[in-house]
Amino acid sequence: METIQLNENVFIPQIGLGTWKLDDLEVAKKCVLAAIQSGYRHIDTAMGYGNEEAVGQAIKESGIPRDQIFVTTKLSNDFRGREETLQAFEDSLKRLQMDYVDLFLIHWPAPKKYRENYVELNNETYAAMEELYALGKIRALGVSNFMKHHLEELSVKIPVSVNQIEFHPYYADWQTIQYCQQHHIVIEGYSPLGRGQILSDPLILELASLYHKTPAQICLRYAIDNHIIPLPKSQTLERIKENLDIFDFSLKETDIERLRSLSSENGKIGSHPDFADF
């Protein structure tokens, strides 16, 4: 498994298992176990996914030492500010049955509940995360769904290591991606398969045939070749294994450019960070 360095002692695997919508705890546990057994060493969850308990149990039962698995969770939109953040984080640790997480993210920048003063609350929240980092309970700090202007509004002592945003051939926020890469913020891409909507695209099918790979593998490799960590999700063992089999080839630059040409604002699947109704 290839990795990317986040800070002095933290290396993040270059692909992770996404667990969004795996809200059936037994199914979530089976998927995480299958992924770990297939070679995944990076699991992404969130308070809002409702499956931290299953993720923690799967990791515990896998037999793989905790320090060999990179675990990410995220702060729910229900919590902001110092005290709420500290308590919510401790509750996450209990559900995960862990003493620390490798990466902790603010899930959304401007939740509806806090939109009027989100900048002040994000700064207070991030400062609380820095406290947890100093205590060794978080190994790297980050954000999710932050656009360029959200990042510029954030005041930090410990640099943001990761920004997790939507990314796939039909959609990319290139302005934010460029800003992050210029500031040494690693991008993680959620919905890297466009929730399945892009896998029948003629260009992706053409490239799958050319490289003797599946359409999903082309999309995941496209993320990696853009220096982005993909977080695919699957409930099928065969596809979980298939999604990992992307480190034996690279896309030619001309093919990367052809895939980039598919990207447009109309290709966005998820909510807009500034206007999400939650």
C-alpha positions in Angstrom: 0.0 0.0 0.0 1.4 3.3 -1.1 1.2 6.2 1.4 1.4 10.0 1.6 3.1 11.8 4.4 0.9 14.2 6.4 3.3 15.4 9.1 6.5 14.2 10.7 5.2 10.8 11.9 1.9 10.3 10.1 1.5 8.5 6.7 -1.9 8.1 5.2 -2.6 5.1 2.8 -3.3 6.3 -0.7 -6.8 4.7 -0.9 -9.4 4.2 1.8 -12.7 2.5 2.4 -15.6 4.9 2.5 -18.5 4.0 4.8 -21.1 6.6 4.1 -24.7 5.0 4.0 -23.4 1.9 5.7 -25.9 2.5 8.5 -26.8 -1.2 9.1 -24.2 -2.0 11.7 -23.9 -5.6 10.8 -23.4 -4.8 7.1 -20.9 -2.1 8.0 -18.9 -4.4 10.2 -18.8 -7.1 7.5 -17.7 -4.6 4.8 -14.9 -3.1 7.0 -13.7 -6.6 7.9 -13.7 -7.7 4.3 -11.8 -4.6 3.3 -9.1 -5.1 6.0 -8.8 -8.7 5.0 -8.4 -7.6 1.4 -5.5 -5.3 2.3 -7.1 -1.9 3.1 -5.4 -0.1 5.9 -7.4 3.1 5.8 -11.0 3.3 7.0 -13.1 6.5 6.7 -16.2 7.0 9.0 -18.0 9.9 10.6 -20.3 10.6 13.6 -23.0 11.4 11.1 -22.8 8.0 9.4 -24.0 6.2 12.5 -21.5 3.4 12.1 -18.5 4.3 14.2 -19.4 1.4 16.6 -19.3 -1.1 13.8 -16.1 0.2 12.4 -14.4 0.0 15.7 -15.6 -3.5 16.3 -14.5 -4.7 12.9 -11.0 -3.3 13.4 -10.8 -4.9 16.8 -11.9 -8.3 15.4 -9.6 -8.1 12.3 -6.5 -9.1 14.3 -4.5 -6.3 12.7 -2.7 -4.1 15.2 -4.5 -0.8 15.7 -1.4 1.2 14.7 -1.4 -0.4 11.3 -4.8 0.9 10.4 -5.5 4.5 9.6 -8.8 5.6 11.0 -10.6 8.9 10.2 -13.8 10.2 11.7 -15.6 13.5 11.5 -17.3 16.0 13.7 -21.1 16.1 13.2 -22.9 19.3 12.1 -24.7 19.2 15.5 -21.6 20.2 17.3 -19.5 23.3 17.2 -17.3 25.3 19.7 -14.8 24.1 22.2 -16.9 22.3 24.8 -19.2 20.6 22.3 -16.3 19.5 20.2 -14.3 18.0 23.1 -17.3 16.1 24.3 -18.4 14.9 20.9 -14.9 13.6 20.2 -14.8 11.7 23.4 -18.1 10.1 22.5 -16.7 9.1 19.1 -13.7 7.4 20.8 -16.0 5.4 23.0 -18.1 4.2 20.0 -14.9 3.3 18.1 -13.4 1.7 21.2 -10.1 3.5 20.6 -7.7 5.7 22.5 -7.0 8.0 19.5 -7.9 8.5 15.8 -5.4 9.1 13.1 -7.4 11.9 11.4 -10.3 14.1 12.7 -12.2 16.4 10.4 -14.8 19.1 10.6 -17.4 17.5 8.4 -19.0 20.6 6.8 -17.9 24.2 7.0 -21.2 26.0 7.4 -24.0 23.8 8.8 -27.5 25.3 8.6 -27.7 25.4 12.4 -24.6 27.6 12.8 -24.5 29.4 9.4 -24.8 32.9 10.8 -21.5 32.7 12.7 -19.8 29.7 11.2 -16.4 31.3 10.8 -16.1 32.1 14.5 -17.3 28.7 15.5 -15.1 26.8 13.0 -12.1 28.6 14.5 -13.1 27.7 18.0 -13.8 24.2 17.0 -10.4 23.8 15.3 -8.7 25.2 18.3 -10.4 22.5 20.4 -9.1 19.9 17.9 -5.6 21.3 18.3 -5.9 20.7 22.1 -6.8 17.1 21.4 -3.8 16.9 19.0 -1.5 18.1 21.8 -2.9 15.3 24.0 -2.1 12.7 21.4 -5.7 11.8 20.8 -5.6 13.0 17.2 -2.6 12.4 15.0 -3.6 14.7 12.1 -6.1 17.5 11.8 -8.3 18.3 8.8 -11.6 19.4 7.3 -14.2 18.2 4.9 -16.2 20.0 2.2 -14.2 23.2 2.7 -13.9 25.3 -0.3 -11.0 27.8 -0.9 -12.7 30.6 0.9 -13.6 28.4 3.9 -9.9 27.5 4.3 -8.8 31.1 4.0 -11.2 32.0 6.8 -9.7 29.4 9.1 -7.2 30.5 11.7 -4.9 27.7 12.8 -1.8 27.0 14.8 -1.4 23.4 13.6 -1.7 23.3 9.8 -4.7 21.6 8.1 -3.4 18.2 6.8 -6.4 17.0 4.8 -9.4 18.4 3.0 -12.0 15.7 2.0 -14.2 16.9 -0.9 -16.3 15.4 -3.7 -14.1 14.4 -6.7 -14.7 12.2 -9.8 -14.4 12.6 -13.6 -17.7 14.5 -13.8 -16.9 17.0 -11.0 -13.9 18.6 -9.4 -13.5 21.9 -7.6 -10.2 22.7 -9.3 -9.8 26.1 -7.5 -9.9 24.4 -4.1 -7.7 21.5 -5.2 -5.0 23.9 -6.5 -5.2 25.9 -3.3 -4.8 22.8 -1.2 -2.0 21.4 -3.2 -0.1 24.8 -3.0 -0.5 24.8 0.8 0.5 21.1 1.3 -3.1 20.1 2.2 -3.8 16.5 1.0 -7.0 16.1 -0.9 -9.3 13.1 -0.2 -12.0 12.4 -2.8 -15.3 11.1 -1.8 -17.8 9.7 -4.3 -14.8 8.9 -6.6 -17.1 6.7 -8.7 -19.8 9.4 -9.0 -22.1 7.1 -7.1 -22.1 4.8 -10.1 -23.6 7.4 -12.4 -20.4 7.8 -14.4 -19.3 4.2 -15.0 -21.1 3.9 -18.3 -19.6 7.0 -19.8 -18.2 6.3 -23.3 -14.7 7.7 -22.5 -14.4 5.8 -19.2 -15.5 2.6 -21.0 -13.0 3.3 -23.8 -10.2 3.7 -21.3 -11.2 0.6 -19.3 -10.8 -1.4 -22.5 -7.5 0.3 -23.4 -5.9 -0.4 -19.9 -7.6 -3.7 -19.4 -9.2 -2.4 -16.2 -12.8 -1.9 -15.0 -14.5 1.5 -15.3 -14.3 1.8 -11.5 -10.6 1.2 -11.5 -10.1 3.9 -14.2 -11.9 6.4 -12.0 -9.9 5.5 -8.9 -6.6 5.7 -10.8 -7.7 9.1 -12.1 -8.0 10.3 -8.6 -4.5 9.0 -7.6 -3.0 10.4 -10.8 -4.3 13.8 -9.8 -2.6 13.3 -6.3 -6.0 12.7 -4.6 -6.8 9.9 -2.2 -10.0 8.1 -3.3 -12.5 6.8 -0.8 -14.6 4.2 -2.6 -17.5 2.4 -0.9 -18.8 -1.0 -1.7 -20.8 -3.7 0.0 -19.6 -6.4 -2.4 -16.4 -8.4 -1.5 -15.4 -8.7 -5.2 -15.7 -5.0 -5.8 -13.9 -4.2 -2.5 -11.0 -6.2 -3.8 -11.2 -4.8 -7.3 -11.1 -1.2 -6.0 -7.8 -2.0 -4.4 -6.2 -3.3 -7.6 -5.1 0.0 -9.0 -1.4 0.3 -8.2 -0.1 -1.7 -11.1 -0.8 1.0 -13.8 -1.0 4.7 -14.3 -3.0 6.8 -16.8 -1.2 8.6 -19.5 -1.2 12.4 -19.2 -3.3 12.7 -22.4 -5.9 10.4 -20.9 -5.9 12.3 -17.7 -6.6 15.5 -19.6 -9.4 13.8 -21.5 -11.0 12.7 -18.3 -10.6 16.2 -16.8 -12.5 17.6 -19.8 -15.6 15.7 -18.5 -15.7 17.8 -15.3 -18.3 20.6 -14.9 -20.3 22.3 -12.3 -23.3 20.3 -13.5 -21.6 17.1 -12.6 -21.7 17.8 -8.9 -23.7 15.1 -7.0 -23.4 16.2 -3.4 -24.6 19.3 -1.6 -23.0 22.7 -1.9 -21.0 23.5 1.2 -22.4 27.0 1.5 -26.0 26.2 0.9 -26.5 22.6 2.2 -29.9 22.2 3.9 -28.5 20.5 7.0 
